[in-house]
Amino acid sequence: MAKTESLPYSGIERIARDTSRRTAARLASTDAPSTQRDKVYKCIVDAGVNGITDLEIQQQLRLPGDSERPRRIELYKAGLIKGAGSRVIGIRSSTIWTITDEGDVDQEPPDEEGRHE
C-alpha cells in the first residue's frame, strides 16, 4: 500500500510520489463517487490527456463554481491534479486541469478565480 500523509483540514491524503495513477484514482474515490471532490476528480480523470476547465467541470457535474472550485483546489493541493495550459472560453482564459503522473505539482495554486499569477 502507498505511503500517505494527512493534509490538514481537507481529509485528503497526499499520495507518495511512487504511487501509480491508478492507485491514486482508487484512493481518491470508489466505483461510484460519493463526494463532490470524488466527482470532480473522476470528471478530470475522464477528460484524459485533453484535460478540462473549471467551467466544463461545472457544466458536466451541474455544480456551481463556489462548490466545484474548492474541491478542485483540494485535489490540486493533494497533488492529484495539475494545471496543463489554458483554453479560451468566450472572452476568458481558463486553466486546463489534468491528473498528475506521480503527484507532481508544477505550478502555484490558482486564485479564487482559477487564474495563475
Secondary structure, DSSP 8 states (H G I E B T S, - for coil): ---EEE-TTT--EEE-TT--HHHHHHHH--SS--SHHHHHHHHHHHHGGG-B-HHHHHHHHT--HHHHHHHHHHHHHTTSEEEEEEEEETTEEEEEEEE-SSS---S----TTS---
